[in-house]
């Protein structure tokens, strides 16, 4: 999904569907949300995220999840300002050598 100002791309959201085996229902996962620094604070991030919420509702998704790096305080505050809540009960793992 692309956010534009006067036909110029200024931000994007990359997402995909996944499935909750806990709930037995489809979910939506936000892989990346980015707005060019000079366009931040103009509502593009919020519009992209709210469009994602709309898509999740239309597609009857049980959840809409994403991750953010712990050091990314501006993003954490942005998400909290929109009513998102951090999940403390999950730990992220990654295999890089296999």
Backbone as XML, in Angstrom:
<?xml version="1.0"?>
<chain id="A" units="angstrom">
  <residue number="1" name="UNK">
    <atom name="N" x="0.858" y="-1.148" z="0.000"/>
    <atom name="CA" x="0.000" y="0.000" z="0.000"/>
    <atom name="C" x="0.916" y="1.225" z="0.000"/>
  </residue>
  <residue number="2" name="UNK">
    <atom name="N" x="0.586" y="2.213" z="-0.830"/>
    <atom name="CA" x="1.425" y="3.404" z="-0.988"/>
    <atom name="C" x="0.646" y="4.647" z="-0.552"/>
  </residue>
  <residue number="3" name="UNK">
    <atom name="N" x="1.306" y="5.522" z="0.196"/>
    <atom name="CA" x="0.756" y="6.846" z="0.524"/>
    <atom name="C" x="1.404" y="7.845" z="-0.427"/>
  </residue>
  <residue number="4" name="UNK">
    <atom name="N" x="0.589" y="8.726" z="-0.991"/>
    <atom name="CA" x="1.101" y="9.717" z="-1.935"/>
    <atom name="C" x="0.680" y="11.125" z="-1.537"/>
  </residue>
  <residue number="5" name="UNK">
    <atom name="N" x="1.518" y="12.078" z="-1.909"/>
    <atom name="CA" x="1.173" y="13.495" z="-1.803"/>
    <atom name="C" x="1.412" y="14.098" z="-3.177"/>
  </residue>
  <residue number="6" name="UNK">
    <atom name="N" x="0.352" y="14.594" z="-3.788"/>
    <atom name="CA" x="0.430" y="15.165" z="-5.137"/>
    <atom name="C" x="1.069" y="14.196" z="-6.124"/>
  </residue>
  <residue number="7" name="UNK">
    <atom name="N" x="0.716" y="12.913" z="-6.015"/>
    <atom name="CA" x="1.225" y="11.901" z="-6.926"/>
    <atom name="C" x="2.623" y="11.404" z="-6.617"/>
  </residue>
  <residue number="8" name="UNK">
    <atom name="N" x="3.225" y="11.911" z="-5.558"/>
    <atom name="CA" x="4.580" y="11.506" z="-5.169"/>
    <atom name="C" x="4.484" y="10.508" z="-4.014"/>
  </residue>
  <residue number="9" name="UNK">
    <atom name="N" x="5.089" y="9.317" z="-4.151"/>
    <atom name="CA" x="5.077" y="8.359" z="-3.039"/>
    <atom name="C" x="5.832" y="8.921" z="-1.830"/>
  </residue>
  <residue number="10" name="UNK">
    <atom name="N" x="5.171" y="8.915" z="-0.673"/>
    <atom name="CA" x="5.793" y="9.442" z="0.547"/>
    <atom name="C" x="5.857" y="8.407" z="1.666"/>
  </residue>
  <residue number="11" name="UNK">
    <atom name="N" x="5.201" y="7.274" z="1.480"/>
    <atom name="CA" x="5.216" y="6.237" z="2.496"/>
    <atom name="C" x="4.603" y="4.956" z="1.979"/>
  </residue>
  <residue number="12" name="UNK">
    <atom name="N" x="4.768" y="3.889" z="2.758"/>
    <atom name="CA" x="4.196" y="2.606" z="2.350"/>
    <atom name="C" x="3.933" y="1.726" z="3.561"/>
  </residue>
  <residue number="13" name="UNK">
    <atom name="N" x="3.072" y="0.746" z="3.346"/>
    <atom name="CA" x="2.814" y="-0.313" z="4.315"/>
    <atom name="C" x="2.892" y="-1.639" z="3.567"/>
  </residue>
  <residue number="14" name="UNK">
    <atom name="N" x="3.634" y="-2.582" z="4.124"/>
    <atom name="CA" x="3.742" y="-3.929" z="3.568"/>
    <atom name="C" x="3.069" y="-4.866" z="4.565"/>
  </residue>
  <residue number="15" name="UNK">
    <atom name="N" x="2.123" y="-5.651" z="4.103"/>
    <atom name="CA" x="1.380" y="-6.530" z="5.001"/>
    <atom name="C" x="1.084" y="-7.865" z="4.328"/>
  </residue>
  <residue number="16" name="UNK">
    <atom name="N" x="0.691" y="-8.828" z="5.141"/>
    <atom name="CA" x="0.267" y="-10.119" z="4.606"/>
    <atom name="C" x="-0.733" y="-10.757" z="5.563"/>
  </residue>
  <residue number="17" name="UNK">
    <atom name="N" x="-1.451" y="-11.733" z="5.043"/>
    <atom name="CA" x="-2.385" y="-12.495" z="5.864"/>
    <atom name="C" x="-1.650" y="-13.662" z="6.503"/>
  </residue>
  <residue number="18" name="UNK">
    <atom name="N" x="-2.065" y="-13.977" z="7.709"/>
    <atom name="CA" x="-1.591" y="-15.184" z="8.365"/>
    <atom name="C" x="-2.780" y="-15.831" z="9.066"/>
  </residue>
  <residue number="19" name="UNK">
    <atom name="N" x="-2.533" y="-16.856" z="9.830"/>
    <atom name="CA" x="-3.621" y="-17.610" z="10.443"/>
    <atom name="C" x="-3.295" y="-17.893" z="11.900"/>
  </residue>
  <residue number="20" name="UNK">
    <atom name="N" x="-4.243" y="-17.611" z="12.775"/>
    <atom name="CA" x="-4.078" y="-17.887" z="14.201"/>
    <atom name="C" x="-4.581" y="-19.295" z="14.502"/>
  </residue>
  <residue number="21" name="UNK">
    <atom name="N" x="-3.658" y="-20.168" z="14.874"/>
    <atom name="CA" x="-4.084" y="-21.510" z="15.274"/>
    <atom name="C" x="-4.760" y="-21.479" z="16.646"/>
  </residue>
  <residue number="22" name="UNK">
    <atom name="N" x="-4.467" y="-20.445" z="17.450"/>
    <atom name="CA" x="-5.135" y="-20.293" z="18.751"/>
    <atom name="C" x="-6.611" y="-19.988" z="18.570"/>
  </residue>
  <residue number="23" name="UNK">
    <atom name="N" x="-6.906" y="-19.092" z="17.637"/>
    <atom name="CA" x="-8.282" y="-18.651" z="17.422"/>
    <atom name="C" x="-8.969" y="-19.383" z="16.275"/>
  </residue>
  <residue number="24" name="UNK">
    <atom name="N" x="-8.180" y="-20.011" z="15.406"/>
    <atom name="CA" x="-8.761" y="-20.689" z="14.250"/>
    <atom name="C" x="-9.308" y="-19.716" z="13.227"/>
  </residue>
  <residue number="25" name="UNK">
    <atom name="N" x="-8.673" y="-18.533" z="13.127"/>
    <atom name="CA" x="-9.172" y="-17.500" z="12.215"/>
    <atom name="C" x="-8.020" y="-16.781" z="11.523"/>
  </residue>
  <residue number="26" name="UNK">
    <atom name="N" x="-8.359" y="-16.133" z="10.422"/>
    <atom name="CA" x="-7.384" y="-15.340" z="9.672"/>
    <atom name="C" x="-6.981" y="-14.097" z="10.461"/>
  </residue>
  <residue number="27" name="UNK">
    <atom name="N" x="-5.760" y="-13.645" z="10.212"/>
    <atom name="CA" x="-5.226" y="-12.440" z="10.853"/>
    <atom name="C" x="-4.490" y="-11.617" z="9.797"/>
  </residue>
  <residue number="28" name="UNK">
    <atom name="N" x="-4.136" y="-10.414" z="10.171"/>
    <atom name="CA" x="-3.362" y="-9.538" z="9.296"/>
    <atom name="C" x="-2.081" y="-9.168" z="10.028"/>
  </residue>
  <residue number="29" name="UNK">
    <atom name="N" x="-0.961" y="-9.175" z="9.303"/>
    <atom name="CA" x="0.322" y="-8.829" z="9.899"/>
    <atom name="C" x="0.967" y="-7.704" z="9.105"/>
  </residue>
  <residue number="30" name="UNK">
    <atom name="N" x="1.336" y="-6.644" z="9.800"/>
    <atom name="CA" x="2.034" y="-5.510" z="9.194"/>
    <atom name="C" x="3.526" y="-5.787" z="9.252"/>
  </residue>
  <residue number="31" name="UNK">
    <atom name="N" x="4.133" y="-5.980" z="8.108"/>
    <atom name="CA" x="5.566" y="-6.265" z="8.037"/>
    <atom name="C" x="6.391" y="-4.992" z="8.157"/>
  </residue>
  <residue number="32" name="UNK">
    <atom name="N" x="5.925" y="-3.917" z="7.527"/>
    <atom name="CA" x="6.697" y="-2.673" z="7.557"/>
    <atom name="C" x="5.782" y="-1.487" z="7.287"/>
  </residue>
  <residue number="33" name="UNK">
    <atom name="N" x="6.004" y="-0.422" z="8.016"/>
    <atom name="CA" x="5.321" y="0.855" z="7.809"/>
    <atom name="C" x="6.408" y="1.915" z="7.778"/>
  </residue>
  <residue number="34" name="UNK">
    <atom name="N" x="6.440" y="2.699" z="6.705"/>
    <atom name="CA" x="7.491" y="3.703" z="6.554"/>
    <atom name="C" x="6.923" y="4.949" z="5.902"/>
  </residue>
  <residue number="35" name="UNK">
    <atom name="N" x="7.312" y="6.094" z="6.442"/>
    <atom name="CA" x="6.991" y="7.396" z="5.855"/>
    <atom name="C" x="8.301" y="8.164" z="5.764"/>
  </residue>
  <residue number="36" name="UNK">
    <atom name="N" x="8.543" y="8.776" z="4.614"/>
    <atom name="CA" x="9.760" y="9.573" z="4.452"/>
    <atom name="C" x="9.857" y="10.606" z="5.570"/>
  </residue>
  <residue number="37" name="UNK">
    <atom name="N" x="11.051" y="10.809" z="6.113"/>
    <atom name="CA" x="11.208" y="11.720" z="7.258"/>
    <atom name="C" x="10.591" y="13.100" z="7.051"/>
  </residue>
  <residue number="38" name="UNK">
    <atom name="N" x="10.729" y="13.656" z="5.876"/>
    <atom name="CA" x="10.203" y="15.005" z="5.635"/>
    <atom name="C" x="8.675" y="15.054" z="5.555"/>
  </residue>
  <residue number="39" name="UNK">
    <atom name="N" x="8.013" y="13.886" z="5.531"/>
    <atom name="CA" x="6.548" y="13.839" z="5.483"/>
    <atom name="C" x="5.942" y="13.318" z="6.782"/>
  </residue>
  <residue number="40" name="UNK">
    <atom name="N" x="6.774" y="13.018" z="7.751"/>
    <atom name="CA" x="6.267" y="12.534" z="9.037"/>
    <atom name="C" x="5.571" y="13.663" z="9.782"/>
  </residue>
  <residue number="41" name="UNK">
    <atom name="N" x="4.568" y="13.288" z="10.566"/>
    <atom name="CA" x="3.804" y="14.278" z="11.315"/>
    <atom name="C" x="2.677" y="14.894" z="10.512"/>
  </residue>
  <residue number="42" name="UNK">
    <atom name="N" x="2.478" y="14.429" z="9.287"/>
    <atom name="CA" x="1.418" y="14.956" z="8.423"/>
    <atom name="C" x="0.223" y="14.007" z="8.320"/>
  </residue>
  <residue number="43" name="UNK">
    <atom name="N" x="0.255" y="12.918" z="9.075"/>
    <atom name="CA" x="-0.877" y="11.997" z="9.104"/>
    <atom name="C" x="-0.796" y="10.816" z="8.150"/>
  </residue>
  <residue number="44" name="UNK">
    <atom name="N" x="0.286" y="10.702" z="7.385"/>
    <atom name="CA" x="0.383" y="9.601" z="6.428"/>
    <atom name="C" x="0.492" y="8.243" z="7.117"/>
  </residue>
  <residue number="45" name="UNK">
    <atom name="N" x="1.281" y="8.153" z="8.177"/>
    <atom name="CA" x="1.400" y="6.892" z="8.908"/>
    <atom name="C" x="0.067" y="6.463" z="9.492"/>
  </residue>
  <residue number="46" name="UNK">
    <atom name="N" x="-0.649" y="7.409" z="10.071"/>
    <atom name="CA" x="-1.957" y="7.106" z="10.648"/>
    <atom name="C" x="-2.932" y="6.658" z="9.569"/>
  </residue>
  <residue number="47" name="UNK">
    <atom name="N" x="-2.930" y="7.333" z="8.427"/>
    <atom name="CA" x="-3.831" y="6.944" z="7.334"/>
    <atom name="C" x="-3.524" y="5.538" z="6.841"/>
  </residue>
  <residue number="48" name="UNK">
    <atom name="N" x="-2.233" y="5.223" z="6.699"/>
    <atom name="CA" x="-1.860" y="3.878" z="6.272"/>
    <atom name="C" x="-2.321" y="2.838" z="7.290"/>
  </residue>
  <residue number="49" name="UNK">
    <atom name="N" x="-2.076" y="3.101" z="8.560"/>
    <atom name="CA" x="-2.454" y="2.147" z="9.598"/>
    <atom name="C" x="-3.974" y="1.998" z="9.688"/>
  </residue>
  <residue number="50" name="UNK">
    <atom name="N" x="-4.709" y="3.086" z="9.571"/>
    <atom name="CA" x="-6.167" y="3.014" z="9.632"/>
    <atom name="C" x="-6.737" y="2.283" z="8.417"/>
  </residue>
  <residue number="51" name="UNK">
    <atom name="N" x="-6.088" y="2.407" z="7.273"/>
    <atom name="CA" x="-6.507" y="1.636" z="6.097"/>
    <atom name="C" x="-6.291" y="0.151" z="6.356"/>
  </residue>
  <residue number="52" name="UNK">
    <atom name="N" x="-5.203" y="-0.186" z="7.045"/>
    <atom name="CA" x="-4.950" y="-1.578" z="7.405"/>
    <atom name="C" x="-6.040" y="-2.103" z="8.350"/>
  </residue>
  <residue number="53" name="UNK">
    <atom name="N" x="-6.450" y="-1.273" z="9.299"/>
    <atom name="CA" x="-7.536" y="-1.646" z="10.216"/>
    <atom name="C" x="-8.809" y="-1.914" z="9.416"/>
  </residue>
  <residue number="54" name="UNK">
    <atom name="N" x="-9.090" y="-1.046" z="8.460"/>
    <atom name="CA" x="-10.267" y="-1.207" z="7.604"/>
    <atom name="C" x="-10.201" y="-2.540" z="6.842"/>
  </residue>
  <residue number="55" name="UNK">
    <atom name="N" x="-9.038" y="-2.851" z="6.286"/>
    <atom name="CA" x="-8.858" y="-4.115" z="5.563"/>
    <atom name="C" x="-9.068" y="-5.299" z="6.505"/>
  </residue>
  <residue number="56" name="UNK">
    <atom name="N" x="-8.497" y="-5.222" z="7.699"/>
    <atom name="CA" x="-8.653" y="-6.308" z="8.676"/>
    <atom name="C" x="-10.128" y="-6.523" z="9.024"/>
  </residue>
  <residue number="57" name="UNK">
    <atom name="N" x="-10.869" y="-5.440" z="9.195"/>
    <atom name="CA" x="-12.302" y="-5.556" z="9.501"/>
    <atom name="C" x="-13.064" y="-6.150" z="8.329"/>
  </residue>
  <residue number="58" name="UNK">
    <atom name="N" x="-12.815" y="-5.629" z="7.123"/>
    <atom name="CA" x="-13.507" y="-6.121" z="5.926"/>
    <atom name="C" x="-13.277" y="-7.612" z="5.719"/>
  </residue>
  <residue number="59" name="UNK">
    <atom name="N" x="-12.073" y="-8.064" z="6.026"/>
    <atom name="CA" x="-11.712" y="-9.468" z="5.792"/>
    <atom name="C" x="-11.927" y="-10.335" z="7.029"/>
  </residue>
  <residue number="60" name="UNK">
    <atom name="N" x="-12.571" y="-9.743" z="8.034"/>
    <atom name="CA" x="-12.929" y="-10.443" z="9.272"/>
    <atom name="C" x="-11.730" y="-11.102" z="9.947"/>
  </residue>
  <residue number="61" name="UNK">
    <atom name="N" x="-10.647" y="-10.363" z="9.989"/>
    <atom name="CA" x="-9.440" y="-10.859" z="10.645"/>
    <atom name="C" x="-9.608" y="-10.792" z="12.158"/>
  </residue>
  <residue number="62" name="UNK">
    <atom name="N" x="-9.160" y="-11.815" z="12.825"/>
    <atom name="CA" x="-9.249" y="-11.888" z="14.283"/>
    <atom name="C" x="-8.317" y="-10.892" z="14.951"/>
  </residue>
  <residue number="63" name="UNK">
    <atom name="N" x="-7.126" y="-10.705" z="14.349"/>
    <atom name="CA" x="-6.126" y="-9.812" z="14.930"/>
    <atom name="C" x="-5.416" y="-9.044" z="13.829"/>
  </residue>
  <residue number="64" name="UNK">
    <atom name="N" x="-4.789" y="-7.961" z="14.260"/>
    <atom name="CA" x="-3.899" y="-7.175" z="13.407"/>
    <atom name="C" x="-2.642" y="-6.935" z="14.239"/>
  </residue>
  <residue number="65" name="UNK">
    <atom name="N" x="-1.557" y="-7.593" z="13.861"/>
    <atom name="CA" x="-0.325" y="-7.568" z="14.653"/>
    <atom name="C" x="0.829" y="-6.975" z="13.863"/>
  </residue>
  <residue number="66" name="UNK">
    <atom name="N" x="1.851" y="-6.546" z="14.604"/>
    <atom name="CA" x="3.116" y="-6.118" z="14.016"/>
    <atom name="C" x="4.150" y="-6.065" z="15.120"/>
  </residue>
  <residue number="67" name="UNK">
    <atom name="N" x="5.401" y="-5.913" z="14.717"/>
    <atom name="CA" x="6.505" y="-5.790" z="15.670"/>
    <atom name="C" x="7.205" y="-4.467" z="15.437"/>
  </residue>
  <residue number="68" name="UNK">
    <atom name="N" x="7.830" y="-3.979" z="16.493"/>
    <atom name="CA" x="8.630" y="-2.758" z="16.380"/>
    <atom name="C" x="9.863" y="-2.952" z="17.261"/>
  </residue>
  <residue number="69" name="UNK">
    <atom name="N" x="10.986" y="-2.464" z="16.776"/>
    <atom name="CA" x="12.220" y="-2.589" z="17.550"/>
    <atom name="C" x="12.114" y="-1.813" z="18.859"/>
  </residue>
  <residue number="70" name="UNK">
    <atom name="N" x="12.634" y="-2.381" z="19.937"/>
    <atom name="CA" x="12.521" y="-1.765" z="21.263"/>
    <atom name="C" x="13.111" y="-0.362" z="21.324"/>
  </residue>
  <residue number="71" name="UNK">
    <atom name="N" x="14.139" y="-0.090" z="20.529"/>
    <atom name="CA" x="14.787" y="1.224" z="20.565"/>
    <atom name="C" x="14.042" y="2.276" z="19.735"/>
  </residue>
  <residue number="72" name="UNK">
    <atom name="N" x="13.025" y="1.854" z="18.987"/>
    <atom name="CA" x="12.311" y="2.781" z="18.103"/>
    <atom name="C" x="11.180" y="3.488" z="18.862"/>
  </residue>
  <residue number="73" name="UNK">
    <atom name="N" x="11.573" y="4.315" z="19.810"/>
    <atom name="CA" x="10.606" y="5.010" z="20.671"/>
    <atom name="C" x="9.590" y="5.856" z="19.898"/>
  </residue>
  <residue number="74" name="UNK">
    <atom name="N" x="9.991" y="6.595" z="18.852"/>
    <atom name="CA" x="8.977" y="7.373" z="18.123"/>
    <atom name="C" x="7.856" y="6.489" z="17.564"/>
  </residue>
  <residue number="75" name="UNK">
    <atom name="N" x="8.215" y="5.333" z="17.015"/>
    <atom name="CA" x="7.191" y="4.430" z="16.475"/>
    <atom name="C" x="6.344" y="3.830" z="17.586"/>
  </residue>
  <residue number="76" name="UNK">
    <atom name="N" x="6.980" y="3.454" z="18.682"/>
    <atom name="CA" x="6.235" y="2.892" z="19.810"/>
    <atom name="C" x="5.209" y="3.895" z="20.323"/>
  </residue>
  <residue number="77" name="UNK">
    <atom name="N" x="5.620" y="5.129" z="20.481"/>
    <atom name="CA" x="4.695" y="6.175" z="20.947"/>
    <atom name="C" x="3.590" y="6.430" z="19.929"/>
  </residue>
  <residue number="78" name="UNK">
    <atom name="N" x="3.938" y="6.405" z="18.646"/>
    <atom name="CA" x="2.941" y="6.577" z="17.583"/>
    <atom name="C" x="1.877" y="5.485" z="17.678"/>
  </residue>
  <residue number="79" name="UNK">
    <atom name="N" x="2.304" y="4.226" z="17.777"/>
    <atom name="CA" x="1.346" y="3.123" z="17.845"/>
    <atom name="C" x="0.493" y="3.201" z="19.108"/>
  </residue>
  <residue number="80" name="UNK">
    <atom name="N" x="1.110" y="3.536" z="20.233"/>
    <atom name="CA" x="0.347" y="3.680" z="21.479"/>
    <atom name="C" x="-0.678" y="4.803" z="21.371"/>
  </residue>
  <residue number="81" name="UNK">
    <atom name="N" x="-0.319" y="5.887" z="20.679"/>
    <atom name="CA" x="-1.247" y="7.019" z="20.535"/>
    <atom name="C" x="-2.499" y="6.634" z="19.751"/>
  </residue>
  <residue number="82" name="UNK">
    <atom name="N" x="-2.396" y="5.566" z="18.968"/>
    <atom name="CA" x="-3.533" y="5.083" z="18.187"/>
    <atom name="C" x="-4.298" y="3.978" z="18.911"/>
  </residue>
  <residue number="83" name="UNK">
    <atom name="N" x="-3.882" y="3.659" z="20.131"/>
    <atom name="CA" x="-4.582" y="2.662" z="20.928"/>
    <atom name="C" x="-3.981" y="1.268" z="20.898"/>
  </residue>
  <residue number="84" name="UNK">
    <atom name="N" x="-2.863" y="1.087" z="20.198"/>
    <atom name="CA" x="-2.214" y="-0.230" z="20.161"/>
    <atom name="C" x="-1.554" y="-0.515" z="21.505"/>
  </residue>
  <residue number="85" name="UNK">
    <atom name="N" x="-1.536" y="-1.779" z="21.868"/>
    <atom name="CA" x="-0.947" y="-2.189" z="23.140"/>
    <atom name="C" x="0.187" y="-3.174" z="22.899"/>
  </residue>
  <residue number="86" name="UNK">
    <atom name="N" x="1.333" y="-2.974" z="23.561"/>
    <atom name="CA" x="2.436" y="-3.932" z="23.413"/>
    <atom name="C" x="2.090" y="-5.261" z="24.079"/>
  </residue>
  <residue number="87" name="UNK">
    <atom name="N" x="2.597" y="-6.342" z="23.506"/>
    <atom name="CA" x="2.374" y="-7.679" z="24.049"/>
    <atom name="C" x="3.643" y="-8.148" z="24.741"/>
  </residue>
  <residue number="88" name="UNK">
    <atom name="N" x="3.566" y="-8.343" z="26.037"/>
    <atom name="CA" x="4.736" y="-8.757" z="26.805"/>
    <atom name="C" x="4.920" y="-10.272" z="26.848"/>
  </residue>
  <residue number="89" name="UNK">
    <atom name="N" x="3.884" y="-11.022" z="26.487"/>
    <atom name="CA" x="3.961" y="-12.468" z="26.649"/>
    <atom name="C" x="4.628" y="-13.201" z="25.482"/>
  </residue>
  <residue number="90" name="UNK">
    <atom name="N" x="5.081" y="-12.484" z="24.462"/>
    <atom name="CA" x="5.726" y="-13.105" z="23.304"/>
    <atom name="C" x="7.217" y="-12.776" z="23.268"/>
  </residue>
  <residue number="91" name="UNK">
    <atom name="N" x="8.006" y="-13.731" z="22.791"/>
    <atom name="CA" x="9.436" y="-13.546" z="22.564"/>
    <atom name="C" x="9.691" y="-13.866" z="21.096"/>
  </residue>
  <residue number="92" name="UNK">
    <atom name="N" x="10.411" y="-13.013" z="20.409"/>
    <atom name="CA" x="10.717" y="-13.228" z="18.995"/>
    <atom name="C" x="12.026" y="-13.995" z="18.862"/>
  </residue>
  <residue number="93" name="UNK">
    <atom name="N" x="12.029" y="-14.986" z="17.986"/>
    <atom name="CA" x="13.226" y="-15.771" z="17.705"/>
    <atom name="C" x="13.575" y="-15.664" z="16.232"/>
  </residue>
  <residue number="94" name="UNK">
    <atom name="N" x="14.872" y="-15.891" z="15.929"/>
    <atom name="CA" x="15.334" y="-15.868" z="14.543"/>
    <atom name="C" x="16.505" y="-16.832" z="14.391"/>
  </residue>
  <residue number="95" name="UNK">
    <atom name="N" x="16.482" y="-17.605" z="13.324"/>
    <atom name="CA" x="17.622" y="-18.446" z="12.950"/>
    <atom name="C" x="18.352" y="-17.752" z="11.807"/>
  </residue>
  <residue number="96" name="UNK">
    <atom name="N" x="19.642" y="-17.540" z="11.966"/>
    <atom name="CA" x="20.415" y="-16.920" z="10.889"/>
    <atom name="C" x="21.470" y="-17.865" z="10.327"/>
  </residue>
  <residue number="97" name="UNK">
    <atom name="N" x="21.798" y="-18.898" z="11.078"/>
    <atom name="CA" x="22.789" y="-19.885" z="10.620"/>
    <atom name="C" x="22.117" y="-21.246" z="10.571"/>
  </residue>
  <residue number="98" name="UNK">
    <atom name="N" x="21.940" y="-21.742" z="9.376"/>
    <atom name="CA" x="21.307" y="-23.053" z="9.212"/>
    <atom name="C" x="21.812" y="-23.719" z="7.960"/>
  </residue>
</chain>
